[in-house]
Amino acid sequence: MDYAENILETIGKTPLVKLNKLTAELPCLVLAKYETFNPGNSVKDRMALQMVEDAEADGRLRPGGTIIEGTSGNTGMGLALAAIVKGYRMICVMSDKQSKEKMDILRAVGSEVHVCPTDVAPDDPQSYYSTARRLAQEIPNSWYVNQYDNPSNTKAHYLSTGPEIWDQTDGKVTHFVVGVGTGGTISGVGGYLKEQNPKVKVWGVDTYGSVFKKYHETGIFDENEIYPYVTEGIGEDILPKNVDFNLIDGFTKVTDKDAAVYTQRLSKEEGMFLGNSAGAAIKGVLQLKEHFTKDDVVVVLFHDHGSRYVGKMYNDEWMRKMGYLN
Ligand code: PMP
């Protein structure tokens, strides 16, 4: 018999899938690391499990404990799966800009959900960063995961996602392009790939309203770069420890409109029903066209599944209301 001992054992070993239509204007092969095949439908299952197991190993997380995290949903899903299998209580703290589907899904896998306002500074007591920290102080035997600064996040991608991409391309990958939020994916995968071949180029996809691109180019943390935006999952108003700027060759910024439109296009033209950051990522690849030549093998990572966005990027009424459809 061939079976997994539990759902956590099915994390990873996701397929690499060629893009055919959307990338027709590019000279090179473009392959998508298709992370929705993970049991929680996102790449975040990988780092969630790594963070839990590392915390168990060094005693930060103990039997009967409570896991607390500020999460836009996908990390919460991964942590919730680990909490169920391993027997912990799970609390997710989210900002109110996240889709209702994401909150409902987290409750469906047994997590408690606290919703906080988006448009407050990170150090405001109401922010989701501050609320998660406060709950962790109040609740005995609890562990605040902090995916932004937790090194197990990057480690998960260095140990699994990066080696998978290297092996699946027979070491032929020349560029890695990915949306950046906590930075775990780009730093772990980028670090591994550059160790195998220092010539591999690593590009981050950023949003308008986020600090990454400007910081990478100038070393300046510019508060004028921070304003509310629609794209989910990428961009930050802080500099997470997991973003290793030295590994990153450059950032490209994608507008909210383009991210939403390309999310729909991936689904309708490639049959890839994916989340909003996948739309941003593929538009980012197209924006980088001038950097690619015919022998290049570009890997773009698609973080999560379309089901969490049916009320937004897959809803034409919402798209029209936002001015994204003509
Ligand atoms: N896309 C989605 C949908 C995400 O949930 C995240 C995580 N915030 C990212 C992209 C960015 O990944 P990372 O945090 O590893 O930079």
Residues whose N, C-alpha, C, O or C-beta is under 5 A from the ligand:
A	BS01	PMP	N74 G179 V180 G181 T182 G183 G184 T185 I186 E232 G233 I234 G275 S277 H303 D304
